[in-house]
Amino acid sequence: MKNRNLVYKRINQLENTLVNLKRIVSTQEPIEVYKTNIGQAMDLLDKIKDLVETQPLDPSEINPIR
């Protein structure tokens, strides 16, 4: 897979955002902060999906996820 490092970077960013969301819930921060972080997580997920979809298919892949 090309851009493997970029995919891992985006996954790490998503993981960090999820950890931050857990912290926000634990400390009972305002709902707006939570909503902002949810939006960031959704954006990162879309970027990861785009990166994976732009990768050339391997001959062993029969049913690509789309």
C-alpha positions in Angstrom: 0.0 0.0 0.0 1.3 3.4 -1.0 1.1 6.1 1.6 1.1 3.6 4.5 2.8 6.2 6.7 0.1 8.8 6.0 -2.7 6.3 6.8 -1.0 5.4 10.1 -0.6 9.1 10.9 -4.3 9.7 10.3 -5.2 6.7 12.4 -3.0 8.0 15.2 -4.7 11.3 15.0 -8.1 9.7 15.2 -7.0 7.6 18.2 -5.8 10.8 19.9 -9.1 12.5 19.3 -11.0 9.6 20.8 -8.7 9.6 23.9 -9.5 13.3 24.2 -13.2 12.7 23.9 -12.9 10.2 26.7 -11.1 12.8 28.8 -13.8 15.4 28.0 -16.5 13.1 29.2 -14.6 12.2 32.4 -14.0 15.9 33.3 -17.6 17.0 32.2 -16.4 19.7 29.9 -19.0 21.7 27.9 -21.0 19.9 25.2 -19.6 22.3 22.6 -16.0 21.0 23.2 -17.3 17.4 22.8 -19.2 18.3 19.6 -16.1 19.9 18.1 -14.0 16.8 18.8 -16.7 14.5 17.4 -16.5 16.6 14.2 -12.7 16.3 14.1 -13.0 12.5 14.5 -15.5 12.3 11.7 -13.2 14.4 9.4 -10.3 12.2 10.2 -12.3 9.1 9.5 -13.4 10.5 6.1 -9.7 11.3 5.3 -8.7 7.7 6.1 -11.4 6.3 4.0 -10.3 8.5 1.1 -6.7 7.4 1.4 -7.7 3.7 1.4 -10.0 4.1 -1.5 -7.4 5.8 -3.6 -4.9 3.0 -3.2 -4.6 0.6 -6.1 -6.3 -2.8 -5.5 -4.2 -5.8 -4.9 -4.9 -8.7 -7.2 -5.9 -10.8 -4.2 -8.7 -8.3 -3.3 -11.9 -9.7 -4.7 -14.6 -7.6 -2.9 -13.3 -4.1 -2.2 -15.2 -2.2 0.5 -17.0 0.8 -1.0 
